[in-house]
């Protein structure tokens, strides 16, 4: 057998997985192994796997894999690569990710579609092996793409990843989810192989090869222009929701806030620039480097800044979700403008499907995540939040010992953007969850910020000093001598991991973001 070099590839496999009392088994979807004219991968009666179209570089291969039973490891399921030959080019060929993991996407299972991951095991003397990752079974309607954070941090700097029951254990990079995986379709579009969404590759709307201020649109323009947008022969483009747009964020980025230089060559944005074209703010037009806010179709159900109509957007320069006013700024003739990436496909993305399990847990069958119905009931700093979850695991909280502090994208997935303190008298979350109440900095009844396991890395010498949180209450900031909802319930910002909030009596940053440090916790598990 010839040796295959597999780089930046993902195998899409169509199989059915069933869970029985004694383990996980595969359901047969195909009863023969003969070459098929279909591009769809399939299993034979012995559960051997056929991939009719596997793209490796610019070539396509027909690949056969056999089910391998490891008698020394009976609890796990393996496949072994058997042989391959030339395959046909398909519209959606199979590809391997850069970690040689195999993603099984859009898997039909009853009335749902699941995604299954196979982890690369090793190249042994007798072949190549992959193992089923049983913790990565997700519904394809709303699969959460991993944040891609790859480093561990203390309260201020990068550290070696800690062991279980040690300080700082359980942070983002230690809990891997669905590995980000994209396909460049070569026609100005990018397909997200995890979510099934197809994206416009570049926000360069005037086609001058540069990402500048004149590519930006107001919110109303972004909504209206989607109707006439035509790219790669598709005419069903739309402005993404905030959950669709946030699926693209990568927390391998570095926040340049506070950077006073003019060159962006050493900066790392919060989006994968191997696939997407990105530009920082246009300093030649008087913008700041961090003015790389991208528009979504999701409007805040309340208002910010004492009455401004507001849209939620993602800033891929500094790695945040904030509410942005859509109306003209004082002294300006038009509203604030934004970069735009249109999207198409998977119109169910971002829609939750919650079930109260009547045991203190809530299952979201759209993401295949289970949540604690109650929160921590008290605020704590980031290190203690991680330790609190470890303590809950040691106690077998609600009958489980594999809880974790959710990463930023997991926690944002349960925000309900139809709710807010000022419009529904509730937190921005489905009322199936129980939410602690607080008195905020303005003395108002409100709801907490919640920690995530995701460090919000900064370019400064204390690169790991902040962690991302999601505001389920008002996104307060100190402006013009008072505390206001400046960014909306459902924003994602960051707090120092440790310290004293009284050191920030007027908040921090351009909008005086409220600094609390002692934020709340909600546990999650697969």
KADA-V680191 format. One record per residue. N is the residue number from 1. OMEGA is omega in degrees with one decimal (* if undefined). Layout:
n=(N | N)
omega=(OMEGA | OMEGA)
//
This chain:
n=(1 | 2 | 3 | 4 | 5 | 6 | 7 | 8 | 9 | 10 | 11 | 12 | 13 | 14 | 15 | 16 | 17 | 18 | 19 | 20 | 21 | 22 | 23 | 24 | 25 | 26 | 27 | 28 | 29 | 30 | 31 | 32 | 33 | 34 | 35 | 36 | 37 | 38 | 39 | 40 | 41 | 42 | 43 | 44 | 45 | 46 | 47 | 48 | 49 | 50 | 51 | 52 | 53 | 54 | 55 | 56 | 57 | 58 | 59 | 60 | 61 | 62 | 63 | 64 | 65 | 66 | 67 | 68 | 69 | 70 | 71 | 72 | 73 | 74 | 75 | 76 | 77 | 78 | 79 | 80 | 81 | 82 | 83 | 84 | 85 | 86 | 87 | 88 | 89 | 90 | 91 | 92 | 93 | 94 | 95 | 96 | 97 | 98 | 99 | 100 | 101 | 102 | 103 | 104 | 105 | 106 | 107 | 108 | 109 | 110 | 111 | 112 | 113 | 114 | 115 | 116 | 117 | 118 | 119 | 120 | 121 | 122 | 123 | 124 | 125 | 126 | 127 | 128 | 129 | 130 | 131 | 132 | 133 | 134 | 135 | 136 | 137 | 138 | 139 | 140 | 141 | 142 | 143 | 144 | 145 | 146 | 147 | 148 | 149 | 150 | 151 | 152 | 153 | 154 | 155 | 156 | 157 | 158 | 159 | 160 | 161 | 162 | 163 | 164 | 165 | 166 | 167 | 168 | 169 | 170 | 171 | 172 | 173 | 174 | 175 | 176 | 177 | 178 | 179 | 180 | 181 | 182 | 183 | 184 | 185 | 186 | 187 | 188 | 189 | 190 | 191 | 192 | 193 | 194 | 195 | 196 | 197 | 198 | 199 | 200 | 201 | 202 | 203 | 204 | 205 | 206 | 207 | 208 | 209 | 210 | 211 | 212 | 213 | 214 | 215 | 216 | 217 | 218 | 219 | 220 | 221 | 222 | 223 | 224 | 225 | 226 | 227 | 228 | 229 | 230 | 231 | 232 | 233 | 234 | 235 | 236 | 237 | 238 | 239 | 240 | 241 | 242 | 243 | 244 | 245 | 246 | 247 | 248 | 249 | 250 | 251 | 252 | 253 | 254 | 255 | 256 | 257 | 258 | 259 | 260 | 261 | 262 | 263 | 264 | 265 | 266 | 267 | 268 | 269 | 270 | 271 | 272 | 273 | 274 | 275 | 276 | 277 | 278 | 279 | 280 | 281 | 282 | 283 | 284 | 285 | 286 | 287 | 288 | 289 | 290 | 291 | 292 | 293 | 294 | 295 | 296 | 297 | 298 | 299 | 300 | 301 | 302 | 303 | 304 | 305 | 306 | 307 | 308 | 309 | 310 | 311 | 312 | 313 | 314 | 315 | 316 | 317 | 318 | 319 | 320 | 321 | 322 | 323 | 324 | 325 | 326 | 327 | 328 | 329 | 330 | 331 | 332 | 333 | 334 | 335 | 336 | 337 | 338 | 339 | 340 | 341 | 342 | 343 | 344 | 345 | 346 | 347 | 348 | 349 | 350 | 351 | 352 | 353 | 354 | 355 | 356 | 357 | 358 | 359 | 360 | 361 | 362 | 363 | 364 | 365 | 366 | 367 | 368 | 369 | 370 | 371 | 372 | 373 | 374 | 375 | 376 | 377 | 378 | 379 | 380 | 381 | 382 | 383 | 384 | 385 | 386 | 387 | 388 | 389 | 390 | 391 | 392 | 393 | 394 | 395 | 396 | 397 | 398 | 399 | 400 | 401 | 402 | 403 | 404 | 405 | 406 | 407 | 408 | 409 | 410 | 411 | 412 | 413 | 414 | 415 | 416 | 417 | 418 | 419 | 420 | 421 | 422 | 423 | 424 | 425 | 426 | 427 | 428 | 429 | 430 | 431 | 432 | 433 | 434 | 435 | 436 | 437 | 438 | 439 | 440 | 441 | 442 | 443 | 444 | 445 | 446 | 447 | 448 | 449 | 450 | 451 | 452 | 453 | 454 | 455 | 456 | 457 | 458 | 459 | 460 | 461 | 462 | 463 | 464 | 465 | 466 | 467 | 468 | 469 | 470 | 471 | 472 | 473 | 474 | 475 | 476 | 477 | 478 | 479 | 480 | 481 | 482 | 483 | 484 | 485 | 486 | 487 | 488 | 489 | 490 | 491 | 492 | 493 | 494 | 495 | 496 | 497 | 498 | 499 | 500 | 501 | 502 | 503 | 504 | 505 | 506 | 507 | 508 | 509 | 510 | 511 | 512 | 513 | 514 | 515 | 516 | 517 | 518 | 519 | 520 | 521 | 522 | 523 | 524 | 525 | 526)
omega=(177.1 | 178.9 | 178.3 | 172.0 | -174.0 | 178.8 | 177.3 | -177.6 | 178.8 | 177.6 | 176.1 | -173.2 | 176.7 | 176.5 | 176.9 | -177.9 | 176.3 | 179.8 | 175.9 | -173.8 | -176.9 | 174.5 | -178.5 | -178.9 | 178.9 | 178.1 | -179.3 | 176.8 | 179.4 | -173.6 | 177.7 | -173.7 | -178.9 | 179.2 | -177.6 | 176.1 | 179.0 | 175.3 | -174.9 | 172.8 | -178.6 | 177.9 | 173.2 | -175.0 | 177.4 | 177.9 | 169.9 | -169.2 | 176.4 | 176.6 | -176.0 | -176.1 | 177.8 | -179.0 | 175.3 | -171.9 | 177.6 | -177.3 | -178.6 | -175.2 | 172.5 | -168.7 | 175.1 | 175.7 | -180.0 | 175.1 | -176.0 | 179.4 | 179.7 | -175.8 | 178.4 | -177.4 | -170.7 | -178.0 | -177.5 | -176.3 | -176.3 | 166.1 | 180.0 | 175.9 | -178.4 | -179.7 | -179.4 | 171.1 | -177.0 | 179.2 | -179.7 | 175.1 | 178.8 | -179.6 | 177.9 | -178.3 | 173.0 | 177.3 | 177.0 | 175.0 | -173.7 | 174.4 | 179.8 | 173.0 | -178.6 | 176.6 | 176.7 | -173.8 | -179.9 | -179.8 | -179.1 | 179.5 | -173.5 | 179.0 | -179.2 | 172.1 | -179.2 | 171.2 | -178.5 | 177.9 | 170.2 | -179.1 | 173.8 | -179.2 | -177.3 | 167.6 | 179.8 | -176.8 | -176.9 | 174.9 | -176.5 | -173.5 | 172.7 | -178.3 | 176.4 | 173.8 | -173.4 | 179.7 | -175.0 | 176.2 | -177.2 | 172.2 | -179.1 | 177.2 | -176.2 | 178.1 | 179.6 | 177.3 | -179.5 | 178.6 | -178.9 | 175.4 | -171.3 | -176.3 | 173.3 | -174.8 | 167.9 | 176.3 | -178.1 | -174.8 | 175.1 | 179.7 | 169.3 | -176.2 | -174.5 | 177.9 | 178.3 | -179.4 | 172.4 | 178.8 | 176.4 | 175.9 | 174.4 | 179.9 | -167.2 | -172.1 | -179.7 | 179.4 | -174.9 | 176.5 | -178.7 | -176.7 | 176.3 | -177.4 | -177.2 | 171.8 | 172.5 | -175.4 | 175.6 | -177.8 | -178.3 | 178.4 | 177.2 | 174.9 | 172.4 | -175.2 | 177.8 | -174.7 | -175.1 | 178.9 | 172.9 | -173.0 | 164.4 | -173.2 | -171.5 | 174.7 | -179.3 | -173.9 | 177.8 | 172.6 | 176.4 | 178.7 | -178.9 | 175.6 | -172.9 | -177.8 | -177.7 | 170.9 | -173.1 | 179.7 | 167.4 | 178.0 | -178.5 | 176.8 | -178.7 | 177.3 | -174.8 | -175.1 | 178.7 | -177.2 | -177.5 | -177.1 | -178.4 | -179.3 | 176.8 | 177.2 | 179.9 | -179.1 | -178.7 | 178.8 | 177.6 | 170.7 | -173.6 | 168.5 | -179.9 | 178.1 | 175.1 | -177.5 | -178.5 | 177.4 | -177.8 | -172.4 | 179.5 | -179.4 | 160.5 | 178.9 | 179.4 | -179.1 | -179.8 | -178.4 | -177.4 | 178.3 | -175.8 | 179.4 | 179.3 | 179.8 | 177.5 | -171.9 | -178.1 | -177.2 | -179.2 | -180.0 | -176.8 | 176.4 | -174.8 | -177.0 | 170.6 | -177.6 | -175.5 | 175.4 | -173.7 | 173.1 | 173.4 | 177.8 | -175.9 | -177.6 | 177.5 | 177.9 | 178.2 | 178.5 | 172.1 | 176.6 | -175.9 | -179.6 | 177.6 | 179.8 | 179.5 | -174.3 | 168.7 | 178.5 | -173.8 | 177.1 | 176.2 | -177.9 | 172.6 | 177.5 | 174.0 | 176.1 | 178.0 | 170.8 | -179.0 | 169.8 | -167.2 | 175.0 | 173.1 | 177.6 | 176.8 | 174.5 | -178.7 | 172.5 | -176.0 | 171.7 | -178.9 | 164.4 | 175.6 | 172.3 | -178.6 | 177.7 | -178.7 | -177.3 | -179.7 | 175.7 | 177.0 | 179.9 | -179.1 | -179.7 | -178.7 | 177.8 | 176.8 | -179.1 | -172.8 | 165.4 | -176.9 | 167.7 | 178.3 | -175.8 | 174.7 | 177.7 | 175.7 | -178.7 | 175.7 | -175.5 | 178.6 | -179.3 | -178.0 | 175.1 | -172.1 | 172.9 | 173.5 | -176.4 | 176.4 | 177.3 | -178.7 | 179.2 | 176.2 | 177.2 | 171.7 | -176.6 | 176.6 | -179.7 | -175.2 | 174.6 | 173.6 | -176.6 | 168.8 | -178.5 | 177.1 | 171.3 | -174.3 | 179.4 | 179.3 | 177.6 | 179.7 | 177.6 | -170.3 | -179.8 | 179.7 | 176.7 | 177.0 | -179.6 | 180.0 | 178.0 | 176.1 | 178.6 | 179.0 | 177.0 | 178.4 | 178.8 | -173.0 | -177.6 | -179.5 | 176.2 | -177.5 | -179.7 | -179.4 | 175.2 | 174.7 | 170.5 | -174.4 | 172.4 | -172.8 | -176.7 | 175.3 | -176.8 | 178.0 | -177.5 | -178.3 | 173.0 | 173.9 | -174.5 | 172.9 | -175.4 | 175.5 | 179.8 | -173.9 | -179.3 | -179.6 | -178.2 | -177.9 | 169.7 | 179.9 | -179.2 | 178.8 | -178.1 | 173.3 | 177.4 | 172.6 | -173.2 | 174.7 | 174.8 | 178.9 | 165.7 | -173.1 | -174.9 | 179.5 | -178.9 | -178.7 | 168.9 | -173.5 | -177.4 | -167.7 | 158.4 | 179.2 | 178.8 | 165.5 | 178.7 | -171.5 | 173.3 | 177.6 | -170.9 | -177.9 | -177.7 | -173.4 | -178.5 | 173.5 | -169.9 | -176.9 | -172.3 | -177.5 | 175.1 | -178.9 | 171.3 | 173.2 | 177.6 | 174.6 | 169.3 | -177.6 | 175.5 | -170.7 | 171.7 | -178.1 | -176.5 | 175.1 | 172.2 | 178.7 | 177.8 | -178.7 | 168.0 | -174.5 | -174.8 | 172.3 | 173.6 | -174.2 | 177.0 | 173.5 | 178.2 | 178.4 | 178.3 | 168.2 | -177.9 | -178.4 | 179.1 | -175.8 | -177.3 | 179.1 | 175.2 | -178.5 | -174.4 | 177.7 | 176.7 | -175.4 | 175.6 | -174.2 | 178.7 | 176.8 | -177.9 | 177.1 | 178.1 | -176.7 | 178.6 | 178.7 | -177.7 | -174.1 | -174.3 | 168.1 | -175.0 | 176.5 | 173.2 | 176.7 | *)
//
